[in-house]
Structures are given as C-alpha cells and as structure tokens.
Amino acid sequence: MKTLILDGSPAGDPMGERLFALLGPLLASRGHEVERVVLRERRIANCAGCFNCWLKTPGICMIDDDSRELTGKFVGSGMVISLTPLTFGVYSPELKRMYDRLIPNVSPFFTTVHGETHHRKRYHRYPDLMTIGWLDGHDETAEAIFRHLVYRNSVNFYAESASAGILYRTQDEQVMAAGVKQLLACIEQSDRMAASELPVLTVTGETGAEVRRAVLLVGSPRMGKSTSASLGGYLFERLAEQGVETRTIQLYQAVADATQLQEALELIYGADLTVLAFPLYIDSLPYPVLSALRSIAKKRSSKMSRGAFAALANCGFIEASHNLNALAACALFARNAGFDWKGSISIGGGEGLVKGRSLHELSGPAIPLRNALDQVALALRHGLSVPEEARMQLSRPFAPAWIYRMVGGWQWKKRARRMGTEQHLFDRPYQQVS
C-alpha cells in the first residue's frame, strides 16, 4: 500500500520527527510503501478561491507549485497520515495550507451525504485518513474540535476508514508507539469514524461596556469583492452609524507582508471589538486566516489586553451547520488569546445569495439577513453578545436544499459552457496514479 505522510509540524517543533521515527518502521513492517513530505519545506501557495480548478482546468489547480504533485499523491495513496500540532483545536497552518489545495480532488457538483449537502466524488476511491495531533497537555475542548474536524474531512474526502488520535509532548516513545498502533489498527479494521460532537463555548464578559473602536478582519482571498467583505462590511456600516470608529484589515494582504501584519496586530490590540468574517475552506478556517490568528494569539500573550471578539462564517453549502467546526475554533482562539467571546454568526449558501455584492443592492431573502445583522450590530455596540434570535435567523437556509443543489449544478454547467470546458468537468487527471 502506498502511504503518504503529510508532516504539518512548524519549524522548531520536533514532534513530526519523533512520530515519523515511530511510524516509518511500523508501516514498513506491514508492507507499506511510505513517503513523508515535510510541508513547511515545500512550495505551496494559499488557495486563491477562484474555482478555476473546477472550471478552467477541471481537477488541476491553476497555481503551478508543489501542491499539484502532492494533490496527485494524495488521491493515489491507499492511506494518508497527517501530523499536526493542534492550533485552536484545528490543524496547523502548515498542514491546512495543503488541505485547502486538495479541493480539485472533488467535484463542484452537489450530492447529499447524511442529509447534508456535500460535493460529489471526482475519483472512484479515496485514501483512508489517519490524523495525529499533539498538545502540551490535555485540553478537552481542543481535542473535541480536532476529532470533529477529522470526521468532517473523512466525509468530504470519502475516506472508507479514518482515525484521529491525540498525543502529548510529555509522553515517552513507548506510550506514543502504543497510541500510533491503536490508530493504525482502526484503519486496518476498516473502521469508519463516528460522528463527533462539538463543545459548546459560552460567551464571556457580558459587561455591557460600550464599544468605541472596532476592527473587521476579512479572511477571503477575494478581499474587498468577497461575500465575507459584504457581510462584515454591512455589519460595520451599522456600527459606524452608532458612532464606532471602524477599521478593516484584509488578512490575505496582511499575512503576506511583515509590516502590514505588525500594523494589523497593533490595531487589533487597541480595539474594543474585533470581528472576523471568513469563508469556509475544507471544513475549517482558510490557511491565511489560521496563520493570522496564530500571530494574534502570540502577540496578545505578551501583553495585558482584553477586548471582545466575534466571528462570521459563510460557506458554499446551503446548510449553515458546515461552519460550526470553524466557529468553535474561533471561540477557542478567543479564549486562548484573552478576548471576551461574543459569539458567532453562521450563514449557509453565502456565495449563492450574496456573491460579493453589497447587501444594499439585494432584496428578497437578503432583507431578513440585513435585519438580523442590524440586531447584531446594536448588541455588539453595547458590549453584548450576538443575540440568539439574530443568530438563528442568519443560519436559516434562504432556499430549500434540493433547489439550491439543482440551481448550483446548472450554474456550474453554464459557466463551464462559456469557457468551453463543459465536457471536461468530470475529468480525473490523477486517475493514472490512483
């Protein structure tokens, strides 16, 4: 069996090496053909969110870097083992950057899995997934988020078997080896991961303190023309109308430039309220957003600061429930970075409804969306959490799921027809290695 190990350990973290020293001989003794890839050493750009891997060059990313080779190796492997420290309960930015680039391996068209909308398969079979995370010590919340994410990935990447395990840096090699063997046994027994529950992180600091300065973090590669910018921008317009001084930071620009990132960190440090608006990528936060949050948490740990934090997620699926893992990670980030967590907003089908347009231009289903965001702005202005009524309104589907899936499929075909690629939408460019 071909087994690919994706090592998502950051520079200076020896855990990836320790685990490979255990895994290598163990897998070889079972007849595996093992290849390890240290992701931080590879040339991998962030996903541009352009959908060209579904339309212009179906199944292949337009960005010509190491991810093309690794995407093929992923689908051509019998098992993929991912190694990662837990970052707010999810993967390290080093691993997430590669996972974001795996989207060409599924189809843009929708299907239903366990009653939810998901992307269809592109290939006939996909690798089993074994994911090993590590922490300094036991953290029930982070571990629950991690297991839930691995489960969601196993569904979306159609893994026949999957396992997720958590190790601690303080454990010796004997204990780690036992944990690794147990995870491998789950794969060998063709175990499917059971659905995992997410922890509930309650809001904190309901003091009613007035917000004077607020910062919007836009976490989309489309930046100002994105649905995230439209949703977050409308919310911040309402805050500005109430006398709040507002600033907007495009995270994809900030993480690419050390000076801009430092300026962003200083703005966040001095704000009473920070709101993150982002699209869902592979069941979680996009790589640049996760990288920025790691930098923010590190910055705030060195200074005494409080402030409030809230998050707004939108996804391309009609069900807002897809966003819940990413929003749980946002809540854990807020806790770890010393923010007061003010809650979250989860919106399904954002691309289908908003498409980066100003909410002022939209009518029909957008009217209750605007009304609910008005309620959220009023609450946040006065230091309160996202109102439950508004949160529930924003999470409601704006159309029946079957209609959304049907129209979505028609739209993909229409766009491909204009590009002359309609006959290639179901291509399997890496089939020869699978």
N, C-alpha and C positions, 0 to 999 in steps of 0.2 A: 504494500500500500504506500502511495506517495503521501507524505505528511509534511505540511508546511507549517513552520513555527514563525509567527509574527511577533517579534520582540519589541514591545512598546515601552520599554524602560527608558526614562530620560537619562541624560548624561550624568554620571556620578552615582547612579543607582546600581549597586552590584547584584540586585535580586534576579535580573534577567540572566546573568551569567550563572548564578547559583542554580537556578531552575533548569537551565539548559544542561548543566553538568549532571543533573539527575535524569532529565528526560532523554538525552541522547542515547546513553547505554540501554535504558529501559525499552525505548522504542526499537532500537536496533535488535535487541534480543527477541522481539516479537516480529521481526521481519519487515519493519517499516523502512522505507527509503526517505531519509529525513533531510530537509533543507531548512536552515534557520536564516531569517532575514532580520537584521537589526535596523528597524525603521528609521531611527534618527540619523543613520548614516546614508540613507537613500534620498534621491532627489524626487520629492513628492510635493507637488503644489496643492493648495487647497481647492476643493471643488468650487467651480465658478457658478454653479446653479443655472447653467444655460440650457440644459436639456438637449444639447446637441448630440450627446451620446445615445439619445433615443430617436433623434430625428435626422440629423445630417449624416452621421456615421453610426448607425444603429449597432449597439453593443461595444463600441470602442470610444473612449474619451478623446475629445479633440486635443487635449493637452498632451504633448509628446514628452513624457517623463517616465520615471521608473514604475509608476503605477500601472502603466499598460502591461508591462511584463508581469507584475505581481497580481493584477486582476485575472490574467490568464492562468497563472499558477494557482490562484485561489479556486477557480472553478474546475481546474484539472487535478486537484488533490482529492484523496479519499478522506482526509481529515485535516482541519486547520486548527492549530493550537495558538491561542492569543495570550500573551503575557503582558500584564499591565499593573502598575500601582493604581489604587482607587483614587480618583480625583472627584471629590464631592459625590462619591458613590458610583460614578461612571468611569469610562476609560481615561487613560492619559491622553493629552493632546497628541502625543507621538503616534499612538495607536489609532485614535479617532480620525486623524488626517487620512490614513489609509482606508479605513472603513467608509468614510464619506465618498471615496473614489470607486467603491465597488458597485455603485448604482447602475452602471451599464449591464451588470450581470442579471438584472431583472428587466421585465418588460414595462413600458409605460402604461399598458392597459390594466384595467382593474379586474379583480375577482373577489369572491367572498371566502374568508377563512375564519372559522369560529364566529360567524355572524358579523365580522368586521370587514371593511374594505381594505384590500391589500393589492400590491402589484402582482401580476401573473408571473409565472416562471418564464425565463428565456431558454434555459437549458433543461434537459430531461432529468438530470440529477445534480445535486449539490453536495459539498463536503459535510461530514459530521463536524460539529463545532465543540471544541473544548477550550474553555477560557479560565485562566488562572489569574486571580487578582491578589494583591497583598496590601497590608496595612501595618502601621506601627503596633497597633493593638486592637482589641475587639471594639467595633463600632456597629451596633445593631442596625442603626438607620442606614449607614453607608452600605452595609452588606446586603440589606434588603433591596435597596435601589439597584445594586450591582446584579443580583440574581434576576431581578425583574428585567433588566436591560438585556442580559444574555438570553433570557427566554424570548423576549420580543425579537431579537436578532435571529434566533433559531426559527421563528415562524416566518419572518420576512425573507430569509435566505433558504427556506425549505430544507433545513437540516433534518435528516431522518433520526439522528441521535445527537444529543447535546448534553453537556455537563458544565457546571460552573463551581469553582472552588475558591476559597479564600485562605491565604496563608499569612503568617505574621513574621516580620523580620527577626523577631527574637527566637523563633523556633530553630532547632538544630536540624541538620541534614536528615537524620533518621525520621523525625516527625514529618518533615516536608516530603520525604520519599513516600511515606505511608499515605499522605494526602494525595499525592500525584497518582499513585497506583489505584486509589479508590476512584478518582475521576476517570482514569483510563478504563477501569472495569465497567463503568456506566456506558461508555461508548461501545466497548466490545460486546456488551449485553444488549445493544441497540435500544437503550433507554431513551425515551423522549422526556424532555424536561416538563415538569408540571407547571401550570400557570402559577406565578408568584405574586403575592400581594405587595403593594407599595405601602410604606409607612405614612402616617398622617402627621405632618409637621404643622403645629398650630401657630397662629400669628402671635407676634410678641410686641410689647411696648405700645399697647393701646392707650397712649397718654393724651391723645388729642392735641399734641404740640403742633402749632402752625408751621407749614412748610413755606419757606421763603425762597430757597434756591433748589432747583431740580435739574437733574441730568438725564437725558434719554440716550441709551446705548442701542444703536441699530445694529443688529447682528446678521445682516444679509449681504451677500456679495453684490447684489444689485443696488445696494446702498439707498440713495435718495429716491430711486424709482421702484423700490420694493414694496410689497404688501406690508412688511414689518414697519417700514418707514411711514406708510399711510396710516396704519392703525396707531402706532406710537405717536406720530405727528399730530393726529386729531386729538388724542388724549392730552398732549402737551399744549395744544392751542387752547383747550378748555382751562388748563392750569394757568396759562399766561393771562387769560381773561380775568382770572381771580387774583391777579397781582403777583404771581410767582415768576421769579426770574428763571428762565429756562435756557438750557444749552443742549445741543445734540452732538453726539460723537458717533462717527461711522467706524465700528470696530475693525472692519476689514482693512481700512486705511491705517488705523492706529497701531495694530499689531505688526504691520509691515515696516514701521518707522519708529526707531527708538525714541526720537524726540517727541513725536506725536503721542506715543504711548505714555511717556512721562507726563506730558501736559494733561492727557486724559485722566491719569491717576490722580493728579493734583486737583482737577475739577471734581472728581468723584469724592475725594477726601473732604472737600469743603462744602459738599452738597448736603441738604437736609433729606433729600429723596433722590434715589437712583432707580430708574425703571429700565429693564432690559426687554427689548422687543426683537424676536428672532423667529426664523422658520425652522421647522423640524427637519433634521438630516439623519437618516438611518436611525430612527427611534430616539434620538438624543440631540444634544447641542452641537451645532457645527463646530468643526475644529478651531477656527479662529476665535470664536466666542469662548470656547472652553479654555483656550490658551490665555485669553484676556482675563477671564475670571481667576485663573491661577495667579496671574500677575497682581490683580487687585487684592486678592486674599493675602498674598505675601507682603504687599505694600502696607495694608492696614494692620497686619500683625505686629508691625514695628512701631506703630503709633497708637495713642489712645484716641479712639474715634467711635462714633455711634452712627447716627443716620439711619434712614429707612431704605428698604429695598423691596421691589415688586417685579414681577415678570409677566410678559405677554407673549404667548407662543401661538403660532398658526401653522397648520400643516395642509398638505395637498389632499388628504383624505377627508371625507365628509364628517367622520366621527372625531370629535374633539378629544376623545379618550386616548388617541395616539400620543398626545402631547404630555401625558401625565408623568412619564418617567423623567423627561427633561425638566419639567417644572418641579418635581421632587428634588432633583439635583440642584436647581436654583435655590430652593428652600434650605438645603443643606449648606450650600455656599454661603447664604446669608448668615446662617448660624455660625459657621466656621470663620467668617470674615468680620464678625462683630456687628452686623447690621440688625435692625429690627425688621423681621419678616412681615410684610404687609399683605401677603397673599399673591394669587396669580390669576391670570386670565387665559383660558384655553379656547381657541377658535378653530373649528374644522372647516375645510374647504376654502381657506383664505384666498388661495390662488384663483379658484373658480368664481368667487364673489367679488373680490377687490381688484386683483390683478395689478396692483401697484398704483391704482387711481386714487385721487383724493376722495375721501368719504363724502365730501360736499357734493360731488358730481353724481352720486349714486342715490337711487330711490328704492322702493320695494323692500326687499329683505334687509337692505342697509339701514333703514330707518330705526328698527329696534336695536341694531348694532350701535348706532350713534347715541340713542337714548341711554343705553346701558353704559357706554363709555362716559357719558355726561355724569352719571351717578358715581362712577369710579373716580373721576377727576375731583368731584366735590368731596368725596370721602378722603382721598389721599391728601388733598389740600389742607384738611384739618387733622392730619396725623392719624387717621383711622385706616382700617384695613379695607381691602376690596369687598364691597357688600355682597352677601351671598345671593341676593336676588339678581344683581347685575351679573355675577359670575355664572349663574345658571342660565340666564338669558343668552349670554355670549357663547355658551357651549352648545346651545341647541342647533341642530342641523338646519340650514336655511332651505333645504330641499330634501325630498325622500332619497334615501341612499341609492335605490335602483335607478332613479332618474339621473342622479349625479354620475353614476358609473357609466350609464349609457351615453350621456352627453359628452363625458370625458373621453370615451373611446372614439366618438365621432370627431371630436376636436383634434385628437392626435392624428387621425387619418387625414383630416382636412389639411393640417399643417404639413404633414409629410407629402401629400399630393402636390402642394405648392413647391416643395423642394425637390420633387422628383424622386423621393425615396420610399414611396408607399410600398413598393414590392420588397423592400429590404427591412421593414420594421421588425420582422421576426428572425433576422439573421442571427447565427450563432458563430461569431468569428473565432471563438476559442474552442470550438467543438473538437478540433483535431487533437487537443491535449486533454480532453475530458473523458 
